[in-house]
Structure formats: C-alpha cells, structure tokens
Amino acid sequence: MSQKGQKLQSENTKSNFGKGWIIIFYSMIMFWFLIGFSIDGQNIVIDVFAGANWEALGFSDQTALHAKLLELAMWAGFIGVIAYFIIGRICTKIGGRALSSICLVLAGASYIFYGHATSIATYFIGLTLVTVFINGAAYIGGGNLITQWMPKKKGLANGYTTMGHNLGSALYVPLIAALIAAFGMARGMTFTGIAAIVIGIIAYFIIRNTPQEMGVYPDNVSREVYEREYAEVGEENKSRWTVASLLKTKEMWLVAIIVGINQLVTTGVMSQMVPRNMEFGFSQAQAVSLMTVCALVGLAGSFSFGFIDQKFGVKTSIRGYLIWYAVALLVNVVLDNQIGGYICVAMVGIAIGAAANFMTSLPASVFGRHNFDLVYSIYFPIMEIVLMLNYIVNAKALAWTGSLRGAYVVFIGLLVINFILISVLNTRKYNLDYQKEEEVLICEM
C-alpha cells in the first residue's frame, strides 16, 4: 500500500465496477450455458438419447449406448483442444466481443442440431460443436473481456462471473429436464438453444472489447488513477509476445499446468460425484440431490476465493484453495462412509466454486492485459490437455481398485504437487500494470 494511505487498485476490494457489470453479467450467463450445454446438462441428454435410441442403433441395452456416449464426450473434448488454438488465434484478430458473440450464437445453433440427433454420427458432431463453441464463447472470448475490463480487480470480478457455473449446475439441469419431458428432446433443447442465439446477438451490439470504447477506464477508475497506476497499451506492448516466445516461457507452462491440474481434479470429482456417493450407500436420488447442494454451496466459494484473490493476491488464494480441497478429499478417503460423503460435498462445493476463478485470474495476473488474447490462445489448449486426463485417472482407479476412492488419492497427490508449483511461480512477472504500481510505490518511498 502507498505510504499516503491510499489504496492501489490491486488492493481495492469494492465491487464498484460501473459499466463493467455488463461484462460480468454477460460472462456469468455464458458460464451458465457452458455448464448446461456441455457438462451437467449431459446427465439428462445422454439418458434421454440412450433411452430413445439404443434399440434402433443396434445396442444390446440402454446402458451400452450410455457408455458409448460417455466415450464420445471424451473425444469431443480432445478435438476441442485443436479448435481452441484456432479460436484463440481468431480472437487476436477480432477481439473478445465479436468472438464471444459469434461463438455463443454458433453454440446455440449447434445445441439445436444436437437435440435433433438420431444417429451416433450426428450426436457426436452436435456434441463436439457445442463443446467447442460454448467454451470459445465463455472462456476465450469472455476471459479476454474480463481481463481488459478488470485487469487489477479480476479476482473479485471472476468471483462473480463463475457463479454462473454453480447456477448452471443447480438450475439448468432441472430446466432442461422439464423442457424435454414436456416437449421432447428436439424441441426442449431448441428453446435453450434459441435463448443462447438471442443473447449472443444482443451482446454484439452492447458489449465492447475495452472500457475505453464505452468512455470509461479499466476497473472503473478515474483518468488520473489510470494514468498513475496503469501501463499504456502501445504498439510495442500489443506485440510483445509471439507464439514461439510464449512456448519458450516457463511461466506459460507453469500457469497452464497449475490451472489444468485444478480443473482435472474438479472435473474428475464432479463428473463422478454421484457414483462415488452411491458407493457410500446413498440412493441415486440422494446422490443427485447432494450434487445440487454442492453446486449451491459453490456460490459462496466463488465469491470467497475471488475476494481472497483480490485482497491478498492470486498466489495466496490458490494456496488456500489447494489446502481446502486436499482436506476435503482426504476426509472422503479416510472416513469412506456417508458422514465423510456429507462433509466432502460441503467442502468440495466451496472448492469447485473457486476453481473456475483461476482459469482467467492466474494467466491474467502473470501476463497482464497487454497482448492477453495471444497469451490465452496458447495457454488454454495446453491447460485443456491436462484437464482431459481426468478421464484416465477415474478409469484406471475403477479398473485397478474397483472403487473411485483410488482416484481421490491420486487427486490429493496432484493438489500437493500444485501447491509446490504455485509456490515457485512469480504471479506478477510479466504484468505491466503491476510493474507500473511498483514504480508508484518506489516514488512514494
């Protein structure tokens, strides 16, 4: 803090985002669709598709087709890794506003196509397109917007935006279940697909890439504060990175691996939370209810760790998150009963609420907003490769031990490794705005 007692913007924990609230709510909505379209909503879509088509598609029973569809989800994710690099490069040309809008419209259209699938081929194509476009909208486009609008208050901003994840888990699943029950799979999924298209079109006309385009400054600061504490976005800063230089930078790999491991553990835990709780003797209905509770508890986790990020820095926030998460999974492994299941669900709820915060906050903290679109286009596909390994961990744990308990032990080990990695990472190394703050502090000494 400056000696005059005036807080720097990186220390500002007030939610006075001004016009930035538009970006925050837009990102929150995109995350809601992300969870509904490509992750939690699959719990309903897969069951409905398998139940209606297993016999016509030549499978022995509904379970056999269900297993095949889960395998296709993994391959859709791997295809996305290549697509995200391309989408990220497009973002550097057209900006987060246009990219998020276009991808959200295409995600809605793909979801409608996906809902009309009647064969394995059309199902896989629809799922792949939905996964690629909704991630492109929410993470690549939305991540760039948040970083440009809230470069020093990104921790607090992400604490709000990622609530969309939890609301998607809690609200989208019952919504799509009700729509499909009332109107059928094709028409039911068309309703939410059209909603995404409409929001994407509206966003194109009201969202802007930078706050300056709307007559304000980043973090909603005054002109005086901006000129004092922020680095200018000159041409030399816009082009300070290349693909080759980023791939040679150890911080790029550390950031991608750290966030990738966080997401690997979270995806691995959440994707198999229902089966794991059923191992404790919970009924399927009880296990599903616990997952909903977990998602709602996550709202507190999103804000709490976002606030810690803003108040004490992203390194402190991630360390606290890793300790909390490891203890939650350790309780699950050691107790290995319903009591452990209840405690773990509550604690994991806090952790999953925080996990998505760091997907944008950590790379934004290390590299800053200058040339961030290029940084994100390289970081995100690498992170996604690490994330996708969760399927292998869960599969091997089941094959070798006959239980998901073994997977939780592996997850704990990965969280410990991550604690070491984040401890050696300089989380402000290439951030020009933070460097400008250091100059202010030196001048006031």
C-alpha positions in Angstrom: 0.0 0.0 0.0 1.2 3.5 -0.7 2.6 5.5 2.2 0.0 8.1 1.8 -2.6 5.5 2.9 -4.4 5.5 -0.5 -5.1 2.0 -1.7 -3.8 1.0 -5.1 -6.3 -0.6 -7.4 -4.8 -4.1 -6.9 -5.8 -3.7 -3.3 -9.3 -2.4 -3.9 -12.0 -4.9 -2.8 -15.0 -2.7 -3.5 -17.4 -4.0 -6.2 -17.7 -0.6 -7.9 -17.4 -2.0 -11.4 -19.6 0.6 -13.1 -20.3 -0.3 -16.7 -18.1 -3.3 -16.1 -21.1 -5.0 -14.5 -22.4 -5.6 -18.1 -19.3 -7.7 -18.8 -19.6 -9.5 -15.5 -23.3 -10.5 -16.0 -22.6 -11.4 -19.7 -19.8 -13.7 -18.6 -22.0 -15.2 -15.9 -24.7 -16.0 -18.4 -22.1 -17.6 -20.8 -20.9 -19.8 -17.9 -24.5 -20.8 -17.2 -24.9 -22.0 -20.8 -21.4 -23.7 -20.7 -22.4 -25.9 -17.7 -25.8 -26.6 -19.1 -24.9 -27.3 -22.7 -21.7 -29.3 -22.4 -21.3 -30.6 -18.8 -24.0 -31.0 -16.2 -26.9 -30.9 -18.8 -25.4 -34.1 -20.2 -26.8 -36.0 -17.2 -30.3 -35.6 -18.8 -29.5 -35.5 -22.5 -27.4 -38.7 -22.5 -30.1 -40.7 -20.6 -32.9 -39.4 -22.9 -31.0 -40.1 -26.1 -29.9 -43.5 -24.9 -33.3 -44.5 -23.7 -35.0 -43.5 -27.0 -32.4 -44.8 -29.5 -30.5 -47.8 -28.1 -32.6 -50.4 -29.9 -32.8 -48.6 -33.2 -29.0 -48.1 -33.2 -28.3 -51.7 -32.6 -27.1 -51.7 -28.9 -27.9 -54.5 -26.5 -29.4 -52.2 -24.0 -29.6 -48.6 -22.9 -26.5 -48.9 -20.6 -24.4 -50.0 -23.5 -25.3 -46.9 -25.6 -24.9 -44.7 -22.5 -21.3 -45.9 -22.1 -20.6 -45.2 -25.8 -21.9 -41.7 -25.4 -19.7 -41.0 -22.5 -16.7 -42.1 -24.5 -17.7 -39.7 -27.3 -17.8 -36.9 -24.8 -14.1 -37.5 -24.1 -13.2 -37.5 -27.8 -15.2 -34.3 -28.3 -13.1 -32.7 -25.6 -9.8 -33.8 -27.3 -11.0 -32.4 -30.6 -11.7 -29.1 -28.8 -8.0 -28.8 -27.9 -7.2 -28.2 -31.5 -10.2 -26.0 -32.0 -9.4 -23.8 -29.1 -6.0 -22.9 -30.5 -7.7 -21.8 -33.8 -10.4 -19.9 -31.9 -7.8 -18.2 -29.7 -5.9 -17.0 -32.8 -9.2 -15.7 -34.3 -9.7 -13.8 -31.0 -6.5 -12.0 -31.5 -7.9 -10.7 -34.9 -11.5 -9.8 -34.0 -11.4 -9.3 -30.2 -13.4 -10.9 -27.3 -16.6 -9.0 -28.1 -17.1 -10.4 -31.6 -15.7 -13.8 -30.8 -17.9 -14.4 -27.7 -21.0 -13.2 -29.6 -20.3 -15.4 -32.7 -19.4 -18.4 -30.6 -22.5 -18.1 -28.4 -24.7 -17.9 -31.5 -23.0 -20.9 -33.0 -23.2 -22.8 -29.7 -27.0 -22.2 -29.6 -27.4 -23.4 -33.2 -25.2 -26.4 -32.5 -27.3 -27.3 -29.4 -30.4 -27.2 -31.6 -28.7 -29.5 -34.1 -27.5 -31.7 -31.2 -31.0 -32.0 -29.9 -32.3 -33.3 -33.2 -29.6 -36.0 -33.4 -30.9 -39.5 -34.3 -27.6 -41.3 -35.0 -24.2 -41.7 -33.3 -22.6 -39.6 -36.0 -25.0 -36.6 -35.7 -24.9 -36.9 -31.9 -21.1 -36.7 -31.9 -21.0 -33.9 -34.4 -23.5 -31.9 -32.4 -21.8 -32.5 -29.0 -18.4 -31.6 -30.4 -19.6 -28.3 -32.0 -21.5 -27.4 -28.8 -18.4 -28.1 -26.6 -16.1 -26.1 -28.9 -18.3 -23.1 -29.4 -19.6 -22.6 -25.8 -16.0 -22.9 -24.4 -14.8 -20.5 -27.1 -17.5 -18.0 -26.0 -17.3 -18.3 -22.2 -13.6 -18.8 -21.7 -11.7 -17.5 -24.6 -13.9 -14.6 -25.6 -15.2 -13.9 -22.0 -11.8 -14.4 -20.4 -10.3 -11.7 -22.7 -13.2 -9.3 -21.9 -12.8 -9.7 -18.2 -9.1 -9.2 -18.4 -9.4 -6.0 -20.4 -12.2 -4.5 -18.3 -11.0 -5.6 -14.8 -7.2 -6.1 -15.1 -6.5 -5.4 -11.4 -9.9 -6.4 -10.0 -10.1 -9.7 -12.0 -10.1 -11.8 -8.8 -13.2 -10.1 -7.5 -14.8 -10.0 -11.0 -14.2 -13.7 -11.5 -15.7 -14.3 -8.1 -19.0 -13.1 -9.6 -18.7 -14.5 -13.1 -18.1 -18.0 -12.0 -21.3 -18.1 -10.0 -22.7 -18.8 -13.4 -21.1 -22.3 -13.1 -22.9 -23.1 -9.9 -26.2 -21.6 -11.0 -25.9 -23.7 -14.2 -25.4 -26.9 -12.1 -28.3 -26.0 -9.8 -30.8 -24.6 -12.3 -30.1 -25.8 -15.8 -30.4 -29.5 -15.2 -34.0 -29.3 -13.8 -34.9 -26.8 -16.5 -33.8 -28.9 -19.4 -35.3 -32.0 -17.8 -38.7 -30.2 -17.6 -38.5 -28.9 -21.1 -37.5 -32.3 -22.6 -40.3 -34.0 -20.5 -42.8 -31.5 -21.8 -41.8 -31.1 -25.4 -39.4 -33.9 -26.3 -35.6 -33.8 -26.7 -35.5 -31.9 -30.0 -38.0 -29.1 -29.1 -36.9 -28.9 -25.5 -33.3 -28.3 -26.4 -34.3 -25.8 -29.1 -35.8 -23.5 -26.5 -32.5 -23.0 -24.7 -30.5 -23.0 -28.0 -32.6 -20.1 -29.2 -32.0 -18.3 -25.9 -28.3 -18.5 -26.4 -28.6 -17.2 -30.0 -30.7 -14.2 -29.0 -28.3 -13.3 -26.1 -25.3 -13.7 -28.5 -26.8 -11.3 -31.0 -27.8 -8.7 -28.3 -24.3 -8.9 -26.8 -22.7 -8.0 -30.1 -24.4 -4.6 -30.1 -23.9 -3.7 -26.4 -20.6 -5.3 -25.5 -17.2 -3.6 -26.2 -13.7 -5.0 -26.2 -12.3 -2.4 -23.9 -13.8 0.0 -21.3 -12.3 3.0 -23.2 -14.7 2.2 -26.1 -17.5 3.0 -23.7 -15.9 6.1 -22.3 -14.6 4.7 -19.1 -11.3 3.2 -17.8 -10.3 -0.3 -16.7 -11.5 -1.2 -13.2 -13.8 1.8 -13.4 -11.1 4.1 -12.2 -10.7 7.8 -12.9 -8.5 9.1 -15.7 -6.0 10.3 -13.1 -5.7 6.9 -11.4 -5.4 5.2 -14.8 -2.6 7.4 -15.9 -0.8 7.0 -12.5 -1.2 3.2 -11.9 -1.7 1.6 -15.4 0.7 1.0 -18.3 -0.3 2.3 -21.7 -1.3 -0.1 -24.4 1.2 1.0 -27.0 2.1 -0.9 -30.2 5.2 -2.3 -28.6 3.1 -3.8 -25.8 0.5 -5.2 -28.1 3.1 -7.3 -30.0 5.5 -8.1 -27.2 4.7 -11.8 -27.4 4.8 -14.3 -30.2 3.6 -17.9 -30.3 7.2 -19.1 -30.3 8.3 -16.8 -27.4 5.3 -17.9 -25.3 6.1 -21.6 -25.8 9.7 -21.0 -24.7 8.5 -19.2 -21.5 8.4 -21.4 -18.4 5.7 -19.3 -16.8 3.3 -20.2 -19.6 3.8 -23.9 -19.0 3.5 -23.5 -15.2 0.3 -21.5 -15.5 -1.2 -24.0 -17.9 -0.2 -27.0 -15.8 -1.4 -25.4 -12.5 -4.8 -24.4 -13.8 -5.0 -27.7 -15.8 -4.4 -29.8 -12.6 -7.0 -27.7 -10.7 -9.6 -28.4 -13.5 -8.5 -32.1 -13.8 -9.3 -32.7 -10.2 -12.6 -30.7 -10.2 -13.8 -32.3 -13.4 -12.8 -35.7 -12.2 -14.6 -35.3 -8.8 -17.8 -33.6 -10.2 -18.2 -36.0 -13.2 -18.2 -39.0 -10.8 -19.7 -37.4 -7.7 -22.9 -39.3 -8.0 -21.3 -42.8 -8.4 -18.9 -42.0 -5.6 -21.7 -41.1 -3.2 -23.6 -44.2 -4.2 -20.5 -46.2 -3.1 -21.4 -44.9 0.4 -24.9 -46.4 0.3 -26.8 -43.3 -0.9 -29.5 -43.9 -3.4 -29.2 -42.3 -6.8 -31.8 -39.7 -6.0 -30.0 -38.8 -2.8 -26.6 -38.7 -4.6 -28.1 -36.3 -7.2 -29.5 -34.1 -4.5 -26.1 -33.9 -2.8 -24.6 -32.8 -6.1 -27.2 -30.0 -6.3 -26.3 -28.9 -2.8 -22.6 -29.0 -3.7 -23.3 -26.6 -6.6 -25.3 -24.1 -4.5 -22.6 -24.1 -1.8 -20.2 -23.3 -4.6 -21.7 -19.8 -4.9 -20.0 -18.9 -1.6 -16.8 -20.5 -2.8 -16.8 -18.4 -6.0 -17.1 -15.1 -4.1 -14.9 -16.0 -1.1 -11.9 -17.1 -3.1 -12.4 -14.2 -5.5 -12.3 -11.8 -2.6 -9.2 -13.5 -1.2 -7.6 -13.2 -4.7 -8.3 -9.5 -4.7 -7.3 -8.8 -1.1 -4.2 -11.0 -0.8 -3.3 -12.0 -4.4 -3.9 -14.9 -6.6 -1.0 -17.0 -5.1 -2.4 -16.8 -1.6 -5.9 -17.6 -2.9 -4.7 -20.7 -4.9 -2.7 -22.0 -1.9 -5.7 -21.7 0.4 -7.9 -23.4 -2.2 -5.5 -26.3 -2.6 -5.2 -26.9 1.1 -9.0 -26.7 1.5 -9.6 -29.1 -1.5 -7.0 -31.6 -0.3 -8.5 -31.8 3.2 -12.0 -32.3 1.6 -10.8 -35.2 -0.5 -8.8 -36.6 2.4 -12.0 -36.7 4.6 -13.7 -38.6 1.8 -10.9 -41.2 1.6 -10.2 -41.7 5.3 -13.8 -41.9 6.5 -15.1 -43.7 3.4 -18.7 -43.5 4.7 -21.8 -41.3 4.5 -20.5 -38.9 7.1 -17.4 -38.4 5.0 -19.6 -38.0 2.0 -21.7 -35.2 3.6 -18.6 -33.3 4.8 -16.8 -33.8 1.5 -19.8 -32.5 -0.5 -19.9 -29.3 1.5 -16.2 -28.7 1.3 -15.9 -29.6 -2.4 -18.8 -27.3 -3.1 -16.6 -24.4 -1.9 -13.7 -25.6 -3.9 -15.5 -26.1 -7.2 -16.9 -22.6 -6.8 -13.4 -21.3 -6.7 -11.7 -23.5 -9.3 -13.0 -21.6 -12.4 -11.9 -18.3 -10.9 -8.3 -19.1 -11.5 -8.7 -20.1 -15.2 -8.6 -16.4 -16.1 -7.2 -14.8 -12.9 -3.9 -16.7 -12.9 -2.8 -16.1 -16.5 -4.1 -12.5 -16.3 -2.1 -11.9 -13.1 1.2 -13.3 -14.6 0.9 -11.8 -18.1 -1.4 -8.9 -17.7 -3.9 -7.4 -20.2 -1.3 -6.4 -22.8 -1.4 -9.0 -25.6 -3.5 -11.2 -23.4 -5.5 -12.5 -26.3 -2.4 -14.2 -27.7 -1.4 -15.5 -24.3 -4.8 -17.1 -23.8 -4.8 -18.7 -27.2 -1.7 -20.6 -26.3 -2.4 -21.2 -22.6 -6.0 -22.5 -22.9 -5.4 -25.5 -25.2 -2.4 -26.7 -23.1 -4.5 -26.4 -20.0 -7.3 -28.3 -21.6 -5.0 -31.2 -22.4 -4.1 -31.6 -18.7 -7.8 -31.3 -17.8 -8.8 -34.1 -20.1 -6.5 -36.6 -18.2 -9.2 -36.8 -15.5 -10.9 -39.5 -17.6 -7.8 -41.7 -17.5 -7.4 -41.2 -13.7 -11.0 -42.2 -13.0 -11.0 -45.1 -15.4 -7.7 -46.6 -14.1 -8.8 -46.2 -10.5 -12.0 -48.1 -11.2 -10.1 -50.8 -13.1 -7.4 -51.3 -10.5 -9.2 -50.8 -7.3 -12.9 -51.3 -8.1 -13.7 -48.0 -6.5 -13.3 -44.3 -7.1 -11.5 -44.0 -3.7 -8.2 -44.6 -5.5 -8.9 -41.7 -7.9 -9.3 -39.4 -4.9 -5.9 -40.4 -3.5 -4.4 -39.5 -6.9 -6.2 -36.2 -6.9 -4.8 -35.4 -3.4 -1.3 -36.1 -4.7 -1.9 -33.7 -7.7 -3.1 -31.0 -5.4 0.1 -31.3 -3.3 2.2 -31.0 -6.5 0.2 -27.9 -7.5 0.9 -26.3 -4.1 4.6 -26.6 -4.8 4.3 -25.3 -8.4 2.2 -22.2 -7.4 4.7 -21.5 -4.6 7.6 -21.1 -7.1 5.7 -19.2 -9.7 6.1 -15.4 -9.9 2.5 -14.5 -10.3 3.2 -10.9 -11.5 6.3 -11.4 -13.6 5.1 -10.0 -17.0 2.2 -7.8 -15.8 3.0 -4.3 -17.0 0.2 -2.8 -14.9 1.6 -4.3 -11.7 5.1 -3.0 -12.7 3.6 0.5 -13.0 2.3 0.1 -9.5 5.8 -0.8 -8.3 7.1 2.4 -9.8 4.4 4.4 -8.0 5.4 2.8 -4.7 9.1 3.4 -5.2 8.4 7.1 -6.0 6.4 7.5 -2.7 9.1 5.9 -0.5 
